[in-house]
């Protein structure tokens, strides 16, 4: 019986906050139960959100992580109210980074199939949410919409869906939603990225079928 293995190497001493985040990442990725400090629960129960996990958190004023990006496209940073023993962790369902025109709220024409789940310990306040869209082209920042499902059921065309606009284009095709309200990114919420203009900012649409033929003329 063989299990997957992973080695993580740091060139410096790792703080306690970072250790907690690392073990939760490994627990989610490899389906390993933790007997203590199991802060991320999105990988169990409803949906197996156990890919590209990352997190921010604080043990003390000198042992904290306030800016994190895992192996995926999401960076969350700059919490406004991160106190001791508080944190925010997130991971995706690893669906493709292609868009669907189904299950979108009014005013949004398409959204990523990939969805992220959030676990919050305490109340970290507002956060900056940045999407790395270097693999997507073209993108107009004003078309982007951060879609948040507060019911945590993965449905985004309901009246309860929170829609946040106002993305800012940064360098290297990164797009920032600044100071996302604490009530919008909270425990057991889910979120994804949508576009209000699928022509101008298409977020690549899945090709469901393709036909090719040869026109033969006599």
C-alpha positions as CSV (number, residue, x, y, z in Angstrom):
1,X,0.0,0.0,0.0
2,X,1.5,3.3,-1.1
3,X,0.4,6.8,-0.4
4,X,1.2,10.0,-2.2
5,X,4.0,12.0,-0.6
6,X,5.0,15.6,-0.6
7,X,8.0,17.4,0.8
8,X,7.8,21.1,1.7
9,X,11.1,22.9,2.2
10,X,11.5,26.4,3.7
11,X,14.7,28.3,3.8
12,X,13.8,29.8,7.2
13,X,12.2,28.9,10.5
14,X,8.4,28.3,10.1
15,X,6.1,30.0,12.7
16,X,3.3,28.3,14.5
17,X,0.6,30.0,12.3
18,X,2.3,28.7,9.2
19,X,2.5,25.2,10.6
20,X,-1.2,25.2,11.3
21,X,-1.9,26.3,7.7
22,X,0.5,23.7,6.3
23,X,-1.0,20.8,8.2
24,X,-4.5,21.8,7.2
25,X,-3.3,22.0,3.5
26,X,-1.9,18.5,3.7
27,X,-4.9,17.2,5.5
28,X,-7.2,18.5,2.8
29,X,-5.1,17.4,-0.1
30,X,-4.4,13.9,1.1
31,X,-7.5,13.2,3.0
32,X,-5.7,12.8,6.3
33,X,-7.6,13.3,9.6
34,X,-6.2,15.8,12.1
35,X,-6.6,15.1,15.8
36,X,-6.1,18.8,16.6
37,X,-6.1,22.2,14.9
38,X,-8.3,21.0,12.1
39,X,-9.5,24.4,11.0
40,X,-10.5,23.7,7.4
41,X,-13.6,21.7,7.1
42,X,-14.5,22.4,3.4
43,X,-12.9,19.1,2.4
44,X,-15.5,17.0,4.2
45,X,-19.2,16.6,3.8
46,X,-20.5,18.8,0.9
47,X,-18.3,18.9,-2.1
48,X,-14.7,18.0,-1.4
49,X,-13.2,21.4,-1.7
50,X,-9.7,20.2,-1.1
51,X,-7.6,21.6,-3.9
52,X,-5.2,24.6,-3.9
53,X,-5.8,25.3,-0.2
54,X,-4.3,28.3,1.4
55,X,-5.0,30.6,4.4
56,X,-4.2,33.5,6.5
57,X,-4.2,33.6,10.3
58,X,-2.7,34.8,13.5
59,X,-1.5,33.2,16.7
60,X,0.0,36.4,18.1
61,X,1.1,39.9,17.1
62,X,4.5,38.4,16.1
63,X,3.3,35.1,14.6
64,X,0.9,35.7,11.8
65,X,0.2,35.3,8.0
66,X,-1.7,38.2,6.4
67,X,-1.1,37.4,2.7
68,X,-1.4,34.0,1.0
69,X,-1.7,32.4,-2.3
70,X,-1.6,28.7,-2.8
71,X,-1.0,26.9,-6.1
72,X,-4.2,28.2,-7.6
73,X,-5.3,31.7,-8.8
74,X,-6.6,33.2,-5.6
75,X,-4.7,35.5,-3.3
76,X,-6.3,36.8,-0.1
77,X,-4.6,39.5,1.9
78,X,-4.8,42.6,4.1
79,X,-7.3,41.5,6.7
80,X,-8.6,44.5,8.6
81,X,-9.4,42.8,11.9
82,X,-7.2,39.8,12.3
83,X,-6.8,39.0,16.0
84,X,-5.1,36.2,18.0
85,X,-6.4,32.7,17.2
86,X,-8.3,33.9,14.1
87,X,-7.9,32.9,10.5
88,X,-9.4,32.4,7.0
89,X,-8.8,29.3,4.9
90,X,-10.0,28.6,1.3
91,X,-9.8,25.8,-1.3
92,X,-11.4,25.0,-4.6
93,X,-13.4,22.1,-6.1
94,X,-10.8,21.9,-8.9
95,X,-13.4,22.3,-11.7
96,X,-11.9,23.6,-14.9
97,X,-11.1,27.3,-15.3
98,X,-13.7,27.7,-18.0
99,X,-16.9,29.5,-17.9
100,X,-20.5,28.4,-17.9
101,X,-23.5,30.5,-18.9
102,X,-25.7,28.4,-16.6
103,X,-26.4,29.2,-12.9
104,X,-25.6,32.9,-13.0
105,X,-27.4,35.7,-11.3
106,X,-29.1,38.6,-13.1
107,X,-26.6,41.0,-14.7
108,X,-23.9,38.3,-15.0
109,X,-23.5,36.5,-18.3
110,X,-21.1,33.7,-17.4
111,X,-19.0,32.4,-14.4
112,X,-16.1,30.1,-13.8
113,X,-17.1,26.5,-13.2
114,X,-14.4,26.4,-10.5
115,X,-15.8,27.4,-7.0
116,X,-13.9,28.1,-3.8
117,X,-15.1,27.3,-0.3
118,X,-14.2,29.4,2.8
119,X,-13.7,28.5,6.4
120,X,-13.3,31.4,8.9
121,X,-12.2,31.2,12.5
122,X,-13.3,34.3,14.4
123,X,-13.8,37.4,12.3
124,X,-10.8,38.6,10.2
125,X,-12.7,41.7,8.9
126,X,-12.5,42.9,5.3
127,X,-10.0,41.2,3.0
128,X,-8.5,41.9,-0.4
129,X,-9.3,39.2,-3.0
130,X,-7.0,39.0,-6.0
131,X,-7.5,36.7,-9.1
132,X,-4.5,35.8,-11.2
133,X,-6.0,35.8,-14.7
134,X,-2.8,35.6,-16.6
135,X,-4.2,32.5,-18.4
136,X,-7.3,34.4,-19.5
137,X,-7.5,36.9,-22.3
138,X,-8.9,39.4,-22.9
139,X,-10.1,40.8,-19.6
140,X,-11.7,44.2,-18.8
141,X,-11.6,44.8,-15.1
142,X,-15.0,46.6,-15.0
143,X,-16.7,43.4,-16.4
144,X,-15.5,41.2,-13.5
145,X,-17.9,40.2,-10.7
146,X,-17.0,38.4,-7.5
147,X,-20.0,36.1,-6.9
148,X,-20.5,34.9,-3.3
149,X,-22.9,32.2,-2.3
150,X,-23.7,32.8,1.4
151,X,-25.9,29.7,1.7
152,X,-22.9,27.5,0.8
153,X,-24.9,25.3,-1.6
154,X,-23.0,26.1,-4.7
155,X,-26.0,27.8,-6.4
156,X,-25.3,31.3,-7.7
157,X,-28.6,32.3,-9.4
158,X,-30.5,32.7,-6.2
159,X,-31.6,36.0,-4.7
160,X,-29.2,35.7,-1.8
161,X,-26.1,35.7,-4.0
162,X,-23.8,38.6,-3.3
163,X,-22.4,40.3,-6.4
164,X,-19.3,42.6,-6.0
165,X,-18.0,44.7,-8.8
166,X,-15.2,47.3,-8.8
167,X,-12.2,45.1,-9.6
168,X,-8.9,46.9,-10.2
169,X,-6.3,45.8,-12.8
170,X,-2.9,45.2,-11.3
171,X,0.4,44.1,-12.9
172,X,0.9,40.7,-14.5
173,X,-2.9,40.3,-15.3
174,X,-3.9,40.2,-11.6
175,X,-7.3,41.7,-10.7
176,X,-8.1,43.0,-7.2
177,X,-11.4,43.2,-5.4
178,X,-10.3,45.5,-2.5
179,X,-11.7,45.4,1.1
180,X,-14.4,42.8,0.5
181,X,-16.8,43.1,3.4
182,X,-16.5,40.7,6.3
183,X,-20.1,39.8,5.8
184,X,-19.4,38.7,2.3
185,X,-16.5,36.3,2.8
186,X,-17.4,34.3,5.9
187,X,-17.5,30.8,7.3
188,X,-18.9,28.1,4.9
189,X,-19.5,30.6,2.1
190,X,-18.5,29.8,-1.4
191,X,-17.4,32.1,-4.2
192,X,-16.4,32.3,-7.8
193,X,-15.7,34.8,-10.6
194,X,-18.1,36.0,-13.2
195,X,-18.3,38.4,-16.1
196,X,-21.0,40.9,-17.0
197,X,-19.9,40.9,-20.6
198,X,-19.0,37.5,-22.1
199,X,-17.9,39.1,-25.4
200,X,-15.6,41.7,-24.0
201,X,-14.4,39.5,-21.1
202,X,-15.3,35.9,-22.1
203,X,-13.7,33.8,-19.4
204,X,-13.2,30.9,-21.9
205,X,-16.5,29.2,-22.6
206,X,-16.6,25.4,-22.7
207,X,-17.0,24.0,-26.2
208,X,-19.8,21.4,-25.8
209,X,-19.7,20.1,-29.4
210,X,-17.8,20.6,-32.6
211,X,-18.5,19.6,-36.2
212,X,-16.1,19.7,-39.0
213,X,-16.7,18.6,-42.6
214,X,-15.4,18.9,-46.1
215,X,-17.5,20.7,-48.7
216,X,-17.1,18.5,-51.8
217,X,-18.1,20.1,-55.0
218,X,-18.6,18.1,-58.2
